[in-house]
């Protein structure tokens, strides 16, 4: 499943369903798809998302320290949710500037 986030002032952002639902929950919502955030509530959702991403960043730093000690040549590189969130953060910032609603639906 893919989830597409949209607002009238920004290009759509499409993510894998599991990652998108995690970010929706980080914004303070239930994680249901489809869903929406009304324009007056977007700043609060952005603040929740940023706070959750900061906690993830700290957790990733702690994991990286222990991984350095147990360095494994066969380990795979994974893309952090922090990096995956960047397009959604941009969309939310644009939605705040344009005072528009943010919606998401499955594709």
ABEGO torsion letter per residue (X at the ends): XBBBBBBAABBBBBBBAAAAAAAAAAAGBAGBOBBBBBAAAAAAAAAAAAAAAAAAAAAAAAAAAAAAAABBAABBBBBBAAAAAAAAAAAAAAAAAAGBBBBBBBX
